[in-house]
Amino acid sequence: MKRDRDGEWPPASGPGAGETGPAAGESPHALVVGGGLAGITTALILSERGWRVTLAEARPRLGGRATSYQRGELTVDNGQHVFLRCCTAYRGLLGRLDAGPESGLSVLQERLDIPLRAPDGTTARLKRTGAPAPLHLAGSLAGYGLLPLKDRARLGRAALALRFTDPADPAVDAKGFGPFLRERGQTASAVDRLWSVISTATLNIDPDAASLALAAKVFRTGLLEDNSGSDLGYAAVPLGEIHDTRARAALVKQGVDVRDATKVLSVDADRTVRLRTRDEGELTLRPDAVVLAVPHDAAAGLLPDGVRRPFAALGHSPIMNVHVRYDRPVLDGPFLAGVDSPAQWIFDRTAAAGLPGAGRYVAVTVSAADALIGRPVAELRPLFEDELKKLLPEARGASVEEFFVTREKQATFRQASGSAALRPGPVTAVPGLYLAGAWTATGWPDTMESAVRSGISAARAAQEHFVSVHAHRNGARA
Ligand SMILES: Cc1cc2nc3c(=O)[nH]c(=O)nc-3n(C[C@H](O)[C@H](O)[C@H](O)COP(=O)(O)OP(=O)(O)OC[C@H]3O[C@@H](n4cnc5c(N)ncnc54)[C@H](O)[C@@H]3O)c2cc1C
């Protein structure tokens, strides 16, 4: 079987460390631009390989789009984040930061188990058994109470077709997920009440517009190829505790020069980089490697003139989170998926956010939030309070103590059909200049997993280039 090197967090040293570090006495300098998960990963790996690494992050905190902020006594995530057991690279990063499930900082279900409810009170449970994939879901889908029997009977046809759909095929990427499902007999309710629950959450776009290739990647890797792939995980603490505090400590321990509140202003074709530092001063560096681990539009703005940047057309899709504090428990588990409702995923974040007392704090995720993200709180509040009363019977008698909204207009790139062709690999036309970020060509949707994979690939590309240039120079000298 082909080894999935990008899915493995590379060992720091010893056998398996891969391409080996720079030779003794040589200590090349890398500037990693962007302190999101892609930049953190690149910086850690290059540093472990013997590079001197500077990490420049424009904001005062690390973690990029997967982070937290303080609001009174609550530590609020900018948006609820989940991962799956198949996210091997992100789980590798959690392990590297001592933040895996065994640390208590994150949770990973032993077996996939998602409770779902519709506003009319109908419920279902997406649950796996220990049977081999795809039989591990057969019982759960056969009893999926949110769909009539005739719809359930047809689910297998689309699942089987997805299992044989190649996510790497450009012709597949040119197609939409919605049309593919309809062609395979899936009704509008099957799309809304089952397929979209997973595809909208992972691809952040309506199924009709979503790339079939990315949908096939999600369903194949998560649900259809391995029985444990979709076991669900999430942080048990604020995201910032892992992606900022823990990551920063690991980077500093590793010797990385972490410069937050430091913005890269320009990168020239000879790798001369201008930065604006925390104290508003300017600094110029000329490192051996520059890794742009920034969002795609920021990368398009920083690349030197003459370098192609088709990815500037990737666009964005928004995610909105609605945050509600109740005076009492309203959820009878850690989370619930809502169907036929704008309240798509409801997570109890009381303990994670550090809220004391009997009250409860829930975070509600609205992916592909194009229609709602621009609406004022005055409109969103009655809408969501009402929806939550329909989905959570316990909320009907509860008082809302606080209601606020976080809006991420550029949460992910627009994962539409045709987007794969726009995603670049880590190597650019400028020697020593690399790209990383969840939007680059990892084959994964714009997720934490994709970000970490992109960081692994960029670090590997920088390392291989450096080693080959030096082997060439040393050969020329001999
Ligand atoms: C609300 C929300 C919910 C999400 N839910 C999930 C989920 O459930 N599961 C999941 O896996 N993914 C989820 N995602 C997606 C996930 O957060 C991203 O895919 C991932 O964090 C991207 O990491 P990154 O390092 O590629 O980019 P980013 O996190 O965007 O990091 C890039 C960094 O570069 C910095 N930067 C930009 N320009 C400069 C400059 N000129 N100089 C210096 N620094 C610069 C930025 O400040 C930023 O910190 C969600 C995203 C959002 C917003």
The ligand as a Gaussian input file, in Angstrom:
#p B3LYP/6-31G(d) Opt

LIG

0 1
 C      -15.807000      29.360000      12.123000
 C      -14.935000      28.271000      11.556000
 C      -15.255000      26.943000      11.790000
 C      -14.455000      25.931000      11.264000
 N      -14.742000      24.629000      11.564000
 C      -13.845000      23.671000      11.255000
 C      -14.026000      22.343000      11.721000
 O      -14.995000      22.025000      12.397000
 N      -13.064000      21.420000      11.411000
 C      -11.956000      21.740000      10.678000
 O      -11.103000      20.866000      10.485000
 N      -11.791000      22.989000      10.188000
 C      -12.688000      23.955000      10.464000
 N      -12.501000      25.232000      10.008000
 C      -11.396000      25.497000       9.068000
 C      -10.055000      25.599000       9.780000
 O      -10.122000      26.528000      10.848000
 C       -9.004000      26.073000       8.768000
 O       -8.990000      25.216000       7.647000
 C       -7.594000      26.076000       9.336000
 O       -7.549000      26.578000      10.644000
 C       -6.708000      26.916000       8.413000
 O       -5.384000      26.952000       8.900000
 P       -4.257000      27.681000       8.064000
 O       -3.031000      27.639000       8.885000
 O       -4.208000      27.132000       6.694000
 O       -4.745000      29.200000       7.867000
 P       -5.129000      30.322000       8.927000
 O       -5.695000      29.709000      10.146000
 O       -5.958000      31.321000       8.202000
 O       -3.716000      30.987000       9.332000
 C       -3.100000      31.947000       8.538000
 C       -2.431000      32.950000       9.454000
 O       -1.681000      33.862000       8.655000
 C       -1.725000      35.118000       9.291000
 N       -1.346000      36.137000       8.293000
 C       -2.043000      36.541000       7.214000
 N       -1.335000      37.478000       6.527000
 C       -0.165000      37.649000       7.201000
 C        0.978000      38.474000       6.977000
 N        1.061000      39.309000       5.946000
 N        2.004000      38.407000       7.875000
 C        1.947000      37.574000       8.933000
 N        0.875000      36.768000       9.183000
 C       -0.157000      36.801000       8.324000
 C       -3.163000      35.212000       9.782000
 O       -3.298000      36.190000      10.786000
 C       -3.403000      33.789000      10.257000
 O       -3.124000      33.639000      11.632000
 C      -13.320000      26.260000      10.475000
 C      -13.006000      27.603000      10.232000
 C      -13.794000      28.597000      10.760000
 C      -13.416000      30.032000      10.507000

